[in-house]
Amino acid sequence: MFKISVKMLLPSFTNFQVQEELLSAKSNYEALNSHLLDELPTLNSLAYEVLLECLAAFVMARKMLSGKITREYLVLMEVQSFNSN
């Protein structure tokens, strides 16, 4: 029977290669993190603008709905008052 060990499947890395790979990963992470931190204020301001527009649209829709409900209520009140006379 042929046994496959984990060592056979993994490439053989030297300590130097591992350290080099870790340094590369660390520098990539730091560069990406720095870039994201630089863009964060822009993202926040754009998200704030979108939120304000959404709130304005919601308030306008609510105002229109209230107006339609009020008109329907007035019509019902007129019909009720006409039926009671």
Number of C-alpha atoms within 10 A of each C-alpha: 3 4 6 8 8 8 8 9 8 8 8 9 9 9 9 9 11 11 12 12 12 12 12 12 12 12 12 12 12 12 12 12 12 12 11 12 12 11 11 12 11 11 13 11 11 12 12 12 12 12 12 12 12 12 12 12 12 12 12 12 12 12 12 12 12 12 12 12 12 12 12 12 12 12 12 12 12 12 11 11 10 9 8 7 5
